[in-house]
């Protein structure tokens, strides 16, 4: 009888431990944005990462949103971008055709790198996602939580960016303020002639 009780106790204990471990896998991930001044740290820490977009393919509500709106939601949830075209303009080997409007870099749960950036600046919808290939199985959950956080934003803050469209061979000043999105053609950003 004692052996049976011991066996039953161990079975219950193991089942409980496994269910707690399984539950821990589905806790909401903590997503920390990397600020502009921590870019070097991020690049050094994740220097050997094999980046992929796999795992981010499941559609979410954010994927259908105009990039202008997503940019405002990102600012509300995470602050200013990690990198904008203004940061790239300062580089010696800068070429406008390689440019983005914005990039946000993140570390998820203190160990998983993730980047999101615009698709075709203010003319696109959704985001491009990249994460470390060894965490592909976690990417759907991370994207769900990330998209949910962005869609929960109610008050969209003002922002101002520049964007270069290689297809149009045109610079743009991209702004949002008080519900008004504007994409205005400009010759080039101030201080730059290109």
MDAnalysis code that builds the backbone (N, CA, C; Angstrom):
import MDAnalysis as mda
import numpy as np

u = mda.Universe.empty(582, n_residues=194, atom_resindex=np.repeat(np.arange(194), 3), trajectory=True)
u.add_TopologyAttr("name", ["N", "CA", "C"] * 194)
u.add_TopologyAttr("resid", np.arange(1, 195))
u.add_TopologyAttr("resname", ["UNK", "UNK", "UNK", "UNK", "UNK", "UNK", "UNK", "UNK", "UNK", "UNK", "UNK", "UNK", "UNK", "UNK", "UNK", "UNK", "UNK", "UNK", "UNK", "UNK", "UNK", "UNK", "UNK", "UNK", "UNK", "UNK", "UNK", "UNK", "UNK", "UNK", "UNK", "UNK", "UNK", "UNK", "UNK", "UNK", "UNK", "UNK", "UNK", "UNK", "UNK", "UNK", "UNK", "UNK", "UNK", "UNK", "UNK", "UNK", "UNK", "UNK", "UNK", "UNK", "UNK", "UNK", "UNK", "UNK", "UNK", "UNK", "UNK", "UNK", "UNK", "UNK", "UNK", "UNK", "UNK", "UNK", "UNK", "UNK", "UNK", "UNK", "UNK", "UNK", "UNK", "UNK", "UNK", "UNK", "UNK", "UNK", "UNK", "UNK", "UNK", "UNK", "UNK", "UNK", "UNK", "UNK", "UNK", "UNK", "UNK", "UNK", "UNK", "UNK", "UNK", "UNK", "UNK", "UNK", "UNK", "UNK", "UNK", "UNK", "UNK", "UNK", "UNK", "UNK", "UNK", "UNK", "UNK", "UNK", "UNK", "UNK", "UNK", "UNK", "UNK", "UNK", "UNK", "UNK", "UNK", "UNK", "UNK", "UNK", "UNK", "UNK", "UNK", "UNK", "UNK", "UNK", "UNK", "UNK", "UNK", "UNK", "UNK", "UNK", "UNK", "UNK", "UNK", "UNK", "UNK", "UNK", "UNK", "UNK", "UNK", "UNK", "UNK", "UNK", "UNK", "UNK", "UNK", "UNK", "UNK", "UNK", "UNK", "UNK", "UNK", "UNK", "UNK", "UNK", "UNK", "UNK", "UNK", "UNK", "UNK", "UNK", "UNK", "UNK", "UNK", "UNK", "UNK", "UNK", "UNK", "UNK", "UNK", "UNK", "UNK", "UNK", "UNK", "UNK", "UNK", "UNK", "UNK", "UNK", "UNK", "UNK", "UNK", "UNK", "UNK", "UNK", "UNK", "UNK", "UNK", "UNK", "UNK", "UNK", "UNK", "UNK"])
u.atoms.positions = np.array([
    [0.820, -1.191, 0.000],
    [0.000, 0.000, 0.000],
    [0.872, 1.266, 0.000],
    [1.926, 1.224, 0.818],
    [2.822, 2.368, 0.895],
    [3.522, 2.605, -0.441],
    [3.889, 1.540, -1.134],
    [4.526, 1.654, -2.449],
    [3.562, 2.274, -3.446],
    [2.285, 1.900, -3.364],
    [1.266, 2.451, -4.258],
    [1.081, 3.945, -3.999],
    [1.023, 4.343, -2.736],
    [0.881, 5.762, -2.399],
    [2.099, 6.562, -2.851],
    [3.285, 5.973, -2.655],
    [4.513, 6.628, -3.102],
    [4.491, 6.832, -4.611],
    [4.071, 5.805, -5.333],
    [3.989, 5.862, -6.794],
    [2.973, 6.915, -7.237],
    [1.816, 6.929, -6.578],
    [0.776, 7.910, -6.901],
    [1.267, 9.331, -6.611],
    [1.937, 9.522, -5.473],
    [2.476, 10.826, -5.105],
    [3.497, 11.307, -6.138],
    [4.403, 10.424, -6.551],
    [5.405, 10.782, -7.559],
    [4.753, 11.126, -8.892],
    [3.724, 10.371, -9.270],
    [3.014, 10.641, -10.524],
    [2.368, 12.023, -10.487],
    [1.707, 12.343, -9.380],
    [1.068, 13.656, -9.238],
    [2.123, 14.758, -9.243],
    [3.221, 14.541, -8.548],
    [4.293, 15.533, -8.485],
    [4.905, 15.786, -9.865],
    [5.169, 14.735, -10.607],
    [5.737, 14.868, -11.954],
    [4.744, 15.552, -12.884],
    [3.469, 15.166, -12.794],
    [2.438, 15.799, -13.635],
    [2.340, 17.291, -13.347],
    [2.392, 17.628, -12.077],
    [2.331, 19.034, -11.688],
    [3.537, 19.801, -12.221],
    [4.712, 19.224, -12.085],
    [5.937, 19.877, -12.577],
    [5.883, 20.069, -14.085],
    [5.406, 19.064, -14.810],
    [5.312, 19.182, -16.271],
    [4.286, 20.220, -16.688],
    [3.170, 20.284, -15.974],
    [2.151, 21.273, -16.345],
    [2.637, 22.689, -16.063],
    [3.391, 22.886, -14.989],
    [3.952, 24.207, -14.689],
    [4.983, 24.583, -15.741],
    [5.820, 23.633, -16.150],
    [6.819, 23.905, -17.193],
    [6.134, 24.245, -18.503],
    [5.071, 23.532, -18.841],
    [4.322, 23.821, -20.065],
    [3.672, 25.181, -20.006],
    [3.156, 25.563, -18.838],
    [2.532, 26.868, -18.682],
    [3.556, 27.983, -18.862],
    [4.758, 27.770, -18.347],
    [5.799, 28.800, -18.427],
    [6.151, 29.127, -19.869],
    [6.063, 28.153, -20.770],
    [6.380, 28.391, -22.171],
    [5.405, 29.367, -22.811],
    [4.200, 29.481, -22.276],
    [3.182, 30.295, -22.913],
    [2.927, 31.603, -22.178],
    [3.802, 31.965, -21.267],
    [3.689, 33.268, -20.632],
    [4.009, 34.343, -21.666],
    [3.432, 35.510, -21.487],
    [3.690, 36.606, -22.424],
    [5.161, 37.008, -22.366],
    [5.808, 37.097, -23.514],
    [7.214, 37.497, -23.520],
    [7.375, 38.973, -23.156],
    [8.518, 39.293, -22.558],
    [8.845, 40.685, -22.247],
    [9.661, 41.247, -23.408],
    [9.154, 42.302, -24.025],
    [9.784, 42.877, -25.212],
    [10.399, 44.226, -24.846],
    [11.728, 44.300, -24.933],
    [12.456, 45.529, -24.588],
    [13.028, 46.157, -25.858],
    [12.703, 47.432, -26.089],
    [13.259, 48.130, -27.254],
    [14.692, 48.556, -26.973],
    [15.527, 48.435, -27.992],
    [16.916, 48.873, -27.891],
    [16.988, 50.329, -28.339],
    [17.485, 51.181, -27.464],
    [17.598, 52.603, -27.795],
    [18.764, 52.828, -28.747],
    [18.776, 53.985, -29.358],
    [19.814, 54.348, -30.319],
    [21.213, 54.214, -29.723],
    [21.368, 54.592, -28.464],
    [22.700, 54.547, -27.841],
    [23.143, 53.136, -27.443],
    [22.273, 52.133, -27.614],
    [22.651, 50.746, -27.300],
    [22.802, 49.889, -28.555],
    [22.862, 50.518, -29.720],
    [23.008, 49.763, -30.970],
    [24.282, 48.926, -30.994],
    [25.390, 49.483, -30.562],
    [26.669, 48.750, -30.568],
    [26.588, 47.519, -29.677],
    [26.006, 47.678, -28.497],
    [25.832, 46.539, -27.595],
    [25.036, 45.434, -28.285],
    [23.917, 45.808, -28.908],
    [23.048, 44.846, -29.595],
    [23.818, 44.129, -30.704],
    [24.525, 44.894, -31.538],
    [25.274, 44.309, -32.655],
    [26.368, 43.361, -32.158],
    [27.047, 43.718, -31.084],
    [28.082, 42.840, -30.527],
    [27.485, 41.575, -29.916],
    [26.413, 41.742, -29.162],
    [25.785, 40.594, -28.488],
    [25.223, 39.593, -29.490],
    [24.651, 40.090, -30.583],
    [23.983, 39.211, -31.542],
    [24.725, 39.151, -32.875],
    [26.029, 39.339, -32.824],
    [26.876, 39.349, -34.017],
    [26.781, 38.061, -34.833],
    [26.652, 36.928, -34.176],
    [26.655, 35.638, -34.872],
    [25.254, 35.093, -35.171],
    [24.229, 35.902, -34.983],
    [22.849, 35.453, -35.200],
    [22.570, 35.247, -36.683],
    [21.869, 34.175, -36.973],
    [21.359, 33.935, -38.325],
    [19.919, 34.458, -38.338],
    [19.726, 35.579, -39.026],
    [18.427, 36.257, -39.029],
    [17.476, 35.585, -40.010],
    [16.195, 35.558, -39.630],
    [15.164, 34.988, -40.492],
    [13.833, 35.684, -40.228],
    [12.965, 35.618, -41.216],
    [11.600, 36.108, -41.050],
    [10.640, 34.967, -40.773],
    [11.155, 33.732, -40.839],
    [10.299, 32.575, -40.588],
    [9.771, 32.623, -39.166],
    [8.532, 32.186, -39.017],
    [7.908, 32.193, -37.706],
    [7.043, 33.418, -37.482],
    [7.226, 34.436, -38.301],
    [6.435, 35.667, -38.179],
    [5.318, 35.736, -39.223],
    [5.084, 34.655, -39.958],
    [4.187, 34.701, -41.107],
    [2.704, 34.763, -40.763],
    [2.294, 34.274, -39.603],
    [0.871, 34.316, -39.262],
    [0.385, 35.760, -39.295],
    [-0.717, 35.985, -40.008],
    [-1.248, 37.344, -40.139],
    [-1.839, 37.817, -38.820],
    [-1.670, 39.109, -38.581],
    [-2.289, 39.747, -37.424],
    [-2.938, 41.038, -37.915],
    [-3.721, 41.635, -37.076],
    [-4.418, 42.865, -37.460],
    [-3.438, 43.965, -37.869],
    [-2.292, 44.010, -37.228],
    [-1.303, 45.062, -37.519],
    [-0.770, 44.947, -38.947],
    [-0.761, 43.731, -39.501],
    [-0.214, 43.518, -40.846],
    [-1.002, 44.240, -41.939],
    [-2.256, 44.548, -41.693],
    [-3.063, 45.247, -42.681],
    [-3.068, 46.755, -42.516],
    [-2.421, 47.243, -41.481],
    [-2.412, 48.686, -41.206],
    [-1.392, 49.413, -42.077],
    [-1.720, 50.648, -42.421],
    [-0.816, 51.527, -43.160],
    [0.428, 51.795, -42.306],
    [1.582, 51.828, -42.939],
    [2.843, 52.027, -42.219],
    [2.828, 53.305, -41.384],
    [2.213, 54.365, -41.879],
    [2.150, 55.622, -41.115],
    [1.513, 55.400, -39.742],
    [0.422, 54.644, -39.725],
    [-0.254, 54.375, -38.454],
    [0.596, 53.470, -37.564],
    [1.205, 52.455, -38.158],
    [2.049, 51.542, -37.375],
    [3.192, 52.312, -36.722],
    [3.790, 53.225, -37.468],
    [4.905, 54.029, -36.932],
    [4.461, 54.799, -35.693],
    [3.254, 55.389, -35.740],
    [2.734, 56.121, -34.583],
    [2.463, 55.166, -33.418],
    [1.933, 53.993, -33.713],
    [1.675, 52.997, -32.662],
    [2.985, 52.528, -32.021],
    [3.997, 52.305, -32.846],
    [5.307, 51.912, -32.319],
    [5.864, 52.982, -31.383],
    [5.736, 54.240, -31.791],
    [6.245, 55.325, -30.943],
    [5.496, 55.364, -29.617],
    [4.177, 55.180, -29.658],
    [3.392, 55.194, -28.422],
    [3.787, 54.046, -27.498],
    [4.012, 52.868, -28.061],
    [4.312, 51.686, -27.250],
    [5.777, 51.595, -26.827],
    [6.697, 52.030, -27.706],
    [8.126, 51.782, -27.463],
    [9.028, 53.016, -27.573],
    [8.472, 54.158, -27.896],
    [9.302, 55.353, -28.022],
    [9.859, 55.511, -29.428],
    [10.909, 56.306, -29.548],
    [11.508, 56.586, -30.857],
    [12.166, 55.336, -31.438],
    [12.291, 55.279, -32.767],
    [12.941, 54.124, -33.404],
    [14.397, 53.981, -32.966],
    [14.899, 52.773, -33.085],
    [16.315, 52.529, -32.835],
    [17.140, 53.211, -33.911],
    [16.605, 53.204, -35.131],
    [17.344, 53.775, -36.257],
    [16.346, 54.349, -37.264],
    [16.692, 55.504, -37.828],
    [15.917, 56.091, -38.924],
    [16.881, 56.418, -40.061],
    [16.333, 56.873, -41.161],
    [17.186, 57.244, -42.288],
    [18.126, 58.392, -41.904],
    [17.721, 59.223, -40.959],
    [18.603, 60.310, -40.505],
    [19.893, 59.763, -39.900],
    [19.807, 58.613, -39.235],
    [21.017, 57.979, -38.690],
    [21.888, 57.440, -39.813],
    [21.264, 56.912, -40.847],
    [22.006, 56.316, -41.959],
    [22.675, 57.367, -42.832],
    [22.048, 58.530, -42.971],
    [22.590, 59.611, -43.798],
    [24.000, 59.987, -43.343],
    [24.259, 59.875, -42.051],
    [25.552, 60.262, -41.479],
    [26.678, 59.295, -41.841],
    [26.335, 58.110, -42.319],
    [27.355, 57.108, -42.640],
    [28.050, 57.434, -43.951],
    [29.341, 57.168, -44.000],
    [30.148, 57.478, -45.182],
    [29.670, 56.727, -46.427],
    [29.245, 55.482, -46.258],
    [28.833, 54.662, -47.404],
    [27.317, 54.678, -47.634],
    [26.636, 55.723, -47.149],
    [25.183, 55.814, -47.291],
    [24.755, 55.876, -48.753],
    [23.743, 55.072, -49.073],
    [23.102, 55.119, -50.389],
    [21.598, 55.153, -50.167],
    [20.903, 56.172, -50.641],
    [19.473, 56.298, -50.379],
    [18.655, 55.075, -50.789],
    [19.049, 54.390, -51.836],
    [18.265, 53.246, -52.312],
    [18.222, 52.101, -51.296],
    [19.149, 52.075, -50.363],
    [19.160, 51.033, -49.337],
    [18.399, 51.462, -48.085],
    [17.851, 52.633, -48.104],
    [17.330, 53.240, -46.889],
    [15.958, 52.720, -46.486],
    [15.697, 52.896, -45.220],
    [14.420, 52.581, -44.595],
    [13.864, 53.880, -44.020],
    [12.606, 53.851, -43.637],
    [12.067, 54.993, -42.904],
    [12.421, 54.838, -41.422],
    [12.244, 53.610, -40.906],
    [12.542, 53.367, -39.492],
    [12.848, 51.893, -39.242],
    [13.615, 51.660, -38.179],
    [13.878, 50.316, -37.655],
    [13.708, 50.370, -36.146],
    [13.072, 49.351, -35.607],
    [13.013, 49.150, -34.165],
    [13.708, 47.833, -33.869],
    [14.644, 47.860, -32.926],
    [15.360, 46.657, -32.500],
    [14.893, 46.312, -31.095],
    [14.732, 45.020, -30.843],
    [14.233, 44.556, -29.552],
    [15.045, 43.373, -29.043],
    [14.995, 43.182, -27.724],
    [15.451, 41.947, -27.102],
    [14.248, 41.410, -26.335],
    [13.888, 40.179, -26.647],
    [12.732, 39.539, -26.034],
    [13.230, 38.590, -24.944],
    [12.660, 38.718, -23.763],
    [13.032, 37.873, -22.619],
    [14.543, 37.829, -22.390],
    [15.200, 38.949, -22.541],
    [16.639, 39.109, -22.270],
    [17.570, 38.291, -23.157],
    [17.043, 37.587, -24.173],
    [17.948, 36.734, -24.953],
    [17.604, 36.590, -26.430],
    [16.420, 36.989, -26.850],
    [15.990, 36.764, -28.231],
    [15.990, 38.094, -28.991],
    [16.857, 38.238, -29.998],
    [16.868, 39.485, -30.770],
    [15.733, 39.515, -31.790],
    [15.176, 40.698, -31.998],
    [14.117, 40.873, -32.997],
    [14.243, 42.277, -33.573],
    [13.993, 42.402, -34.868],
    [13.955, 43.707, -35.529],
    [12.654, 43.810, -36.312],
    [12.106, 45.017, -36.373],
    [10.987, 45.296, -37.270],
    [11.317, 46.572, -38.031],
    [10.946, 46.614, -39.301],
    [11.168, 47.804, -40.105],
    [10.047, 47.967, -41.111],
    [9.996, 49.149, -41.697],
    [8.915, 49.474, -42.622],
    [9.078, 48.756, -43.959],
    [7.961, 48.645, -44.660],
    [7.943, 48.141, -46.034],
    [7.576, 49.332, -46.906],
    [8.458, 49.774, -47.761],
    [8.167, 50.869, -48.693],
    [7.726, 52.151, -47.999],
    [8.317, 52.431, -46.850],
    [8.042, 53.694, -46.165],
    [6.567, 53.958, -45.968],
    [6.126, 55.197, -46.171],
    [4.738, 55.559, -45.919],
    [3.763, 54.991, -46.948],
    [4.282, 54.324, -47.972],
    [3.421, 53.796, -49.032],
    [3.049, 52.330, -48.812],
    [3.580, 51.718, -47.765],
    [3.364, 50.297, -47.535],
    [2.374, 50.009, -46.421],
    [2.183, 48.713, -46.207],
    [1.349, 48.209, -45.109],
    [2.136, 47.137, -44.374],
    [1.935, 47.054, -43.084],
    [2.592, 46.020, -42.302],
    [4.048, 46.332, -42.034],
    [4.745, 45.324, -41.530],
    [6.154, 45.448, -41.156],
    [6.939, 44.263, -41.686],
    [8.238, 44.422, -41.773],
    [9.147, 43.304, -42.010],
    [9.672, 42.910, -40.631],
    [9.590, 41.620, -40.316],
    [10.065, 41.100, -39.033],
    [11.296, 40.245, -39.258],
    [12.245, 40.305, -38.339],
    [13.410, 39.420, -38.373],
    [13.743, 39.003, -36.946],
    [14.089, 37.732, -36.806],
    [14.476, 37.200, -35.503],
    [15.560, 36.157, -35.671],
    [16.112, 35.708, -34.571],
    [17.159, 34.684, -34.596],
    [16.549, 33.349, -35.001],
    [17.159, 32.695, -35.981],
    [16.607, 31.455, -36.531],
    [16.436, 30.360, -35.479],
    [17.265, 30.347, -34.450],
    [17.139, 29.278, -33.458],
    [15.901, 29.428, -32.570],
    [15.192, 30.553, -32.691],
    [13.976, 30.767, -31.907],
    [12.717, 30.779, -32.778],
    [12.781, 30.185, -33.956],
    [11.641, 30.201, -34.883],
    [10.355, 29.745, -34.207],
    [10.439, 28.721, -33.368],
    [9.239, 28.182, -32.729],
    [8.571, 29.177, -31.778],
    [9.294, 30.171, -31.300],
    [8.729, 31.179, -30.396],
    [8.201, 32.412, -31.131],
    [8.571, 32.566, -32.397],
    [8.214, 33.782, -33.135],
    [6.705, 34.014, -33.270],
    [5.881, 32.989, -33.541],
    [4.442, 33.266, -33.636],
    [3.882, 33.881, -32.352],
    [4.291, 33.355, -31.198],
    [3.817, 33.891, -29.922],
    [4.333, 35.313, -29.703],
    [5.597, 35.539, -30.019],
    [6.173, 36.877, -29.858],
    [5.423, 37.873, -30.734],
    [5.149, 37.497, -31.984],
    [4.434, 38.402, -32.884],
    [3.022, 38.680, -32.380],
    [2.334, 37.653, -31.868],
    [0.974, 37.865, -31.342],
    [0.986, 38.886, -30.211],
    [1.916, 38.732, -29.277],
    [2.002, 39.659, -28.140],
    [2.382, 41.059, -28.628],
    [3.358, 41.135, -29.527],
    [3.815, 42.411, -30.080],
    [2.659, 43.136, -30.782],
    [1.941, 42.423, -31.648],
    [0.817, 43.023, -32.382],
    [-0.292, 43.457, -31.426],
    [-0.547, 42.647, -30.411],
    [-1.583, 42.987, -29.430],
    [-1.218, 44.280, -28.695],
    [0.065, 44.418, -28.316],
    [0.513, 45.645, -27.642],
    [0.330, 46.862, -28.548],
    [0.662, 46.716, -29.821],
    [0.509, 47.847, -30.749],
    [-0.960, 48.196, -30.967],
    [-1.807, 47.192, -31.101],
    [-3.226, 47.459, -31.348],
    [-3.932, 48.007, -30.107],
    [-3.363, 47.811, -28.931],
    [-3.963, 48.328, -27.696],
    [-3.741, 49.830, -27.525],
    [-2.832, 50.401, -28.303],
    [-2.544, 51.838, -28.210],
    [-3.779, 52.629, -28.638],
    [-4.168, 53.589, -27.808],
    [-5.345, 54.401, -28.121],
    [-4.987, 55.806, -28.592],
    [-3.977, 56.407, -27.996],
    [-3.588, 57.772, -28.355],
    [-2.290, 57.738, -29.139],
    [-2.362, 58.126, -30.397],
    [-1.190, 58.085, -31.263],
    [-0.418, 59.400, -31.167],
    [0.878, 59.331, -30.839],
    [1.685, 60.548, -30.710],
    [2.171, 61.060, -32.066],
    [2.551, 62.309, -32.096],
    [3.113, 62.915, -33.312],
    [4.505, 62.347, -33.575],
    [4.880, 62.298, -34.848],
    [6.243, 61.923, -35.226],
    [6.584, 62.583, -36.549],
    [7.881, 62.589, -36.874],
    [8.365, 63.125, -38.140],
    [9.555, 62.279, -38.580],
    [9.513, 61.788, -39.828],
    [10.589, 60.980, -40.412],
    [10.857, 61.465, -41.830],
    [11.969, 60.985, -42.382],
    [12.254, 61.159, -43.809],
    [12.260, 59.784, -44.457],
    [11.978, 59.765, -45.742],
    [11.999, 58.500, -46.482],
    [12.432, 58.786, -47.913],
    [13.250, 57.878, -48.463],
    [13.633, 57.978, -49.866],
    [13.057, 56.781, -50.603],
    [12.314, 57.046, -51.673],
    [11.747, 55.985, -52.498],
    [12.612, 55.804, -53.738],
    [13.334, 54.670, -53.843],
    [14.183, 54.447, -55.020],
    [13.365, 54.321, -56.308],
    [12.169, 53.744, -56.205],
    [11.322, 53.594, -57.394],
    [10.879, 54.948, -57.940],
    [10.594, 55.869, -57.050],
    [10.120, 57.197, -57.444],
    [11.269, 58.200, -57.553],
    [12.445, 57.801, -57.060],
    [13.615, 58.688, -56.990],
    [13.251, 60.013, -56.330],
    [12.636, 59.862, -55.156],
    [12.066, 61.026, -54.486],
    [12.227, 60.912, -52.972],
    [12.574, 62.044, -52.340],
    [12.598, 62.159, -50.887],
    [11.227, 62.604, -50.397],
    [10.889, 62.183, -49.166],
    [9.615, 62.563, -48.556],
    [9.826, 62.938, -47.098],
    [9.057, 63.920, -46.653],
    [8.935, 64.234, -45.240],
    [7.638, 63.566, -44.790],
    [7.730, 62.676, -43.823],
    [6.578, 61.886, -43.380],
    [6.236, 62.308, -41.962],
    [4.995, 62.760, -41.745],
    [4.603, 63.241, -40.423],
    [3.236, 62.710, -40.019],
    [3.040, 62.720, -38.712],
    [1.722, 62.465, -38.140],
    [1.555, 63.446, -36.997],
    [0.396, 64.100, -36.957],
    [0.101, 65.021, -35.868],
    [-1.405, 65.176, -35.746],
    [-1.923, 64.896, -34.572],
    [-3.343, 65.088, -34.249],
    [-4.278, 64.447, -35.273],
    [-4.008, 63.218, -35.632],
    [-4.886, 62.491, -36.553],
    [-4.632, 62.758, -38.017],
    [-3.624, 63.548, -38.337],
    [-3.354, 63.924, -39.724],
    [-2.014, 63.343, -40.187],
    [-2.079, 62.392, -41.126],
    [-0.866, 61.826, -41.722],
    [-0.525, 62.627, -42.969],
    [0.744, 62.972, -43.125],
    [1.175, 63.703, -44.321],
    [2.461, 63.093, -44.862],
    [2.489, 62.939, -46.171],
    [3.686, 62.497, -46.875],
    [3.936, 63.542, -47.949],
    [4.959, 64.373, -47.730],
    [5.218, 65.524, -48.587],
    [6.525, 65.345, -49.338],
    [6.494, 65.565, -50.649],
    [7.725, 65.500, -51.447],
    [8.651, 66.644, -51.052],
    [9.949, 66.317, -50.908],
    [10.962, 67.328, -50.624],
    [12.173, 67.061, -51.517],
    [13.029, 68.053, -51.655],
    [14.247, 67.884, -52.449],
    [15.180, 66.894, -51.776],
    [15.436, 67.091, -50.483],
    [16.232, 66.177, -49.659],
    [16.103, 66.639, -48.214],
    [16.488, 65.793, -47.256],
    [16.442, 66.233, -45.859],
    [17.389, 67.412, -45.633],
    [17.093, 68.262, -44.660],
    [17.966, 69.400, -44.364],
    [19.406, 68.948, -44.119],
    [20.340, 69.690, -44.677],
    [21.748, 69.387, -44.482],
    [22.290, 68.320, -45.408],
    [21.469, 67.873, -46.342],
    [21.930, 66.838, -47.253],
    [21.460, 67.145, -48.662],
    [22.356, 67.032, -49.602],
    [21.942, 67.180, -50.996],
    [22.256, 65.862, -51.690],
    [21.259, 65.216, -52.129],
    [21.434, 63.913, -52.768],
    [20.513, 63.789, -53.953],
])
